[in-house]
Amino acid sequence: MRKIYIVEDDADIREIVLYALCSAGFEARGFEKGAEFFAEMAHGQPPDLLLLDIMLPGEDGLSILKRLRNAPQTGSLPVIMLTAKGSEFDKVKGLDLGADDYIAKPFGVMELISRINALLRRSGHHTDTMAYQNIILDSARRTVLADGEKTSLTYKEYELLYYLLLNTGFVLSREKLLEAVWGFDFGGESRTVDMHIRTLRRKLGAAGEHIKTVRNVGYMLGE
């Protein structure tokens, strides 16, 4: 099981990301500040990938990244920087210091998972195909098969199906789906989810019946 750490001082973002990582099959741990992260590193092996916020209390993310790149044990550690929206300087500075990728807040957790999988693939790790009954999603090729037929989905339909597959058997509220797929501060309404579920079911054909409506709550994939 691949191990991913996140250093992020916003507790809400940290917990949502940790939940998504665990749902995606990763071992995940979160830290509020750099000092906590380095204390953990002193007693164990580095993670397979680090999510690193730039704006942190005490030592900031750019300084942490510089320390990591200058240490033999973490010189090649894959790092994704979490940057403030529109902060071009932070993005450029992070990449100059050796960050492998960056993602601007606010972001949807499915976009983040996709970035993580892509970086792990480039680093020599491989991700598994996800499946439920006659639905098969290949995250490496970003393809979906329903009853053996290739299904063409929009970006958000794909992310929605991905998140449902990650949480097979669990009821997901419309609010949770909005938060995970559309982003932390998406200003849309829950009917956005209903509309996308409707088109997703239609495109999946008979396999769309696996997406169940849970009255007054939301949706789930599977039983």
C-alpha positions as CSV (number, residue, x, y, z in Angstrom):
1,M,0.0,0.0,0.0
2,R,1.4,3.4,-1.1
3,K,1.9,5.9,1.7
4,I,1.0,9.5,1.3
5,Y,1.5,12.4,3.7
6,I,-0.1,15.8,3.7
7,V,1.2,18.9,5.5
8,E,-1.8,21.3,5.6
9,D,-2.8,23.6,8.4
10,D,-6.5,23.9,7.5
11,A,-8.0,21.0,9.4
12,D,-11.1,20.8,7.2
13,I,-9.1,20.4,4.0
14,R,-6.7,18.0,5.7
15,E,-9.4,15.7,6.9
16,I,-11.3,15.7,3.6
17,V,-8.1,14.9,1.7
18,L,-7.1,12.1,4.1
19,Y,-10.6,10.6,3.8
20,A,-10.3,10.6,0.0
21,L,-6.8,9.1,0.0
22,C,-7.9,6.3,2.3
23,S,-10.9,5.7,0.1
24,A,-8.6,5.5,-2.9
25,G,-6.6,2.7,-1.2
26,F,-3.6,4.7,0.1
27,E,-2.2,4.8,3.6
28,A,-2.4,8.4,4.6
29,R,-1.3,10.7,7.4
30,G,-1.8,14.4,8.0
31,F,0.3,17.0,9.7
32,E,-0.6,20.6,10.7
33,K,3.0,22.0,10.4
34,G,6.4,21.1,9.1
35,A,7.8,20.4,12.5
36,E,5.3,17.6,13.0
37,F,6.2,16.1,9.6
38,F,9.9,16.2,10.2
39,A,9.5,14.6,13.7
40,E,7.7,11.7,12.0
41,M,10.3,11.5,9.3
42,A,13.0,11.2,12.0
43,H,11.5,7.9,13.2
44,G,10.4,6.2,9.9
45,Q,10.8,5.9,6.2
46,P,9.7,8.7,3.8
47,P,6.2,8.4,2.2
48,D,5.8,7.5,-1.4
49,L,4.4,11.1,-2.1
50,L,4.0,14.3,-0.2
51,L,1.2,16.9,-0.5
52,L,2.7,20.1,0.8
53,D,0.8,23.4,1.5
54,I,2.8,26.6,0.9
55,M,1.2,28.8,3.5
56,L,2.0,27.1,6.8
57,P,2.5,28.3,10.4
58,G,6.2,28.4,11.3
59,E,8.3,27.1,8.4
60,D,6.5,27.6,5.1
61,G,6.1,25.0,2.4
62,L,8.8,26.4,0.1
63,S,11.4,26.2,2.9
64,I,10.3,22.6,3.7
65,L,10.6,21.7,0.0
66,K,14.1,23.1,-0.1
67,R,15.1,21.1,2.9
68,L,13.7,17.9,1.4
69,R,15.5,18.4,-1.9
70,N,18.8,19.0,-0.1
71,A,18.6,15.8,2.0
72,P,19.7,12.5,0.4
73,Q,16.8,10.5,1.9
74,T,14.2,12.8,0.4
75,G,15.9,14.3,-2.6
76,S,13.7,12.4,-5.1
77,L,10.5,12.3,-3.0
78,P,7.5,13.1,-5.3
79,V,6.0,16.4,-4.0
80,I,2.8,18.1,-5.0
81,M,2.5,21.7,-3.8
82,L,-0.9,23.1,-2.7
83,T,-1.0,26.7,-3.7
84,A,-3.3,29.7,-3.2
85,K,-5.6,30.4,-6.1
86,G,-3.9,32.7,-8.6
87,S,-0.6,32.8,-6.8
88,E,1.6,32.5,-9.9
89,F,4.8,33.4,-8.0
90,D,4.3,30.5,-5.5
91,K,3.8,28.0,-8.4
92,V,6.9,29.2,-10.2
93,K,9.0,29.3,-7.1
94,G,7.8,25.8,-6.0
95,L,8.7,24.3,-9.4
96,D,12.0,26.0,-9.4
97,L,12.8,24.5,-6.0
98,G,12.0,21.0,-7.3
99,A,8.2,20.4,-6.8
100,D,6.9,17.8,-9.2
101,D,3.4,19.3,-9.6
102,Y,1.1,21.8,-8.0
103,I,-2.6,22.2,-7.6
104,A,-4.4,25.5,-6.7
105,K,-7.0,25.8,-4.0
106,P,-9.9,25.3,-4.1
107,F,-9.7,21.9,-5.8
108,G,-11.9,18.9,-6.1
109,V,-10.5,15.8,-4.4
110,M,-10.9,13.7,-7.5
111,E,-8.7,16.1,-9.4
112,L,-6.1,15.7,-6.6
113,I,-6.3,11.9,-6.7
114,S,-5.9,12.0,-10.5
115,R,-2.8,14.2,-10.1
116,I,-1.4,11.8,-7.4
117,N,-1.9,8.8,-9.6
118,A,-0.3,10.5,-12.6
119,L,2.8,11.5,-10.5
120,L,3.1,8.0,-9.0
121,R,3.0,6.5,-12.5
122,R,5.7,8.9,-13.6
123,S,7.7,7.8,-10.5
124,G,7.5,4.2,-11.5
125,H,4.4,3.2,-9.4
126,H,1.2,1.8,-11.0
127,T,-2.4,2.2,-10.1
128,D,-5.0,-0.5,-10.3
129,T,-8.1,-0.6,-12.4
130,M,-11.3,0.0,-10.4
131,A,-14.4,-2.1,-11.1
132,Y,-17.8,-2.9,-9.8
133,Q,-19.7,-5.7,-11.6
134,N,-19.9,-4.7,-15.3
135,I,-18.4,-1.2,-14.8
136,I,-14.6,-1.0,-15.3
137,L,-12.7,2.3,-14.9
138,D,-9.0,2.4,-15.9
139,S,-7.5,5.5,-14.3
140,A,-4.2,5.2,-16.2
141,R,-6.0,5.4,-19.6
142,R,-8.9,7.4,-18.2
143,T,-11.4,5.0,-19.9
144,V,-14.7,3.5,-18.7
145,L,-16.2,0.2,-19.9
146,A,-19.8,-0.6,-19.2
147,D,-20.9,-4.1,-20.2
148,G,-17.7,-4.4,-22.3
149,E,-18.5,-1.2,-24.3
150,K,-16.3,1.9,-24.1
151,T,-18.3,4.8,-22.6
152,S,-17.6,8.4,-23.4
153,L,-18.0,10.6,-20.3
154,T,-17.4,14.3,-19.7
155,Y,-14.7,15.3,-17.2
156,K,-17.2,15.7,-14.3
157,E,-19.1,12.6,-15.1
158,Y,-15.8,10.6,-15.0
159,E,-14.9,12.2,-11.7
160,L,-18.3,11.5,-10.3
161,L,-18.1,7.8,-11.3
162,Y,-14.6,7.6,-9.9
163,Y,-15.7,8.9,-6.5
164,L,-18.7,6.5,-6.4
165,L,-16.4,3.6,-7.2
166,L,-14.0,4.7,-4.5
167,N,-16.9,4.6,-2.0
168,T,-18.7,1.5,-3.3
169,G,-21.4,0.4,-0.8
170,F,-21.4,3.8,1.0
171,V,-24.2,6.4,0.8
172,L,-22.9,9.7,-0.3
173,S,-24.9,12.9,0.3
174,R,-25.3,15.5,-2.5
175,E,-23.2,17.9,-0.4
176,K,-20.4,15.4,-0.1
177,L,-20.4,14.7,-3.8
178,L,-20.4,18.5,-4.6
179,E,-17.5,18.9,-2.2
180,A,-15.5,16.0,-3.6
181,V,-16.1,16.4,-7.3
182,W,-16.7,20.1,-7.8
183,G,-14.5,21.6,-5.2
184,F,-14.5,22.9,-1.6
185,D,-16.1,26.2,-2.3
186,F,-18.3,25.3,-5.3
187,G,-21.3,27.7,-5.3
188,G,-23.7,25.4,-7.3
189,E,-26.7,23.6,-6.0
190,S,-27.4,19.9,-5.3
191,R,-29.4,19.6,-8.5
192,T,-26.1,19.8,-10.3
193,V,-25.4,16.4,-8.8
194,D,-28.8,15.0,-9.8
195,M,-28.4,16.2,-13.4
196,H,-24.9,14.6,-13.7
197,I,-26.2,11.3,-12.1
198,R,-29.0,11.2,-14.6
199,T,-26.7,11.6,-17.6
200,L,-24.1,9.2,-16.1
201,R,-26.8,6.5,-15.7
202,R,-28.0,7.0,-19.2
203,K,-24.4,6.7,-20.7
204,L,-23.7,3.6,-18.7
205,G,-26.8,1.9,-20.0
206,A,-27.9,-1.2,-18.1
207,A,-24.8,-0.8,-15.8
208,G,-26.3,2.6,-14.7
209,E,-28.7,0.6,-12.5
210,H,-25.9,0.0,-10.0
211,I,-26.1,3.7,-9.0
212,K,-28.8,3.8,-6.4
213,T,-30.8,6.8,-5.2
214,V,-31.1,7.0,-1.4
215,R,-34.2,9.0,-0.7
216,N,-33.7,12.4,1.0
217,V,-29.9,11.7,1.3
218,G,-28.0,11.2,-2.0
219,Y,-26.6,8.3,-4.0
220,M,-24.5,5.1,-3.7
221,L,-22.9,2.6,-6.0
222,G,-23.7,-1.0,-5.2
223,E,-25.7,-2.6,-2.5
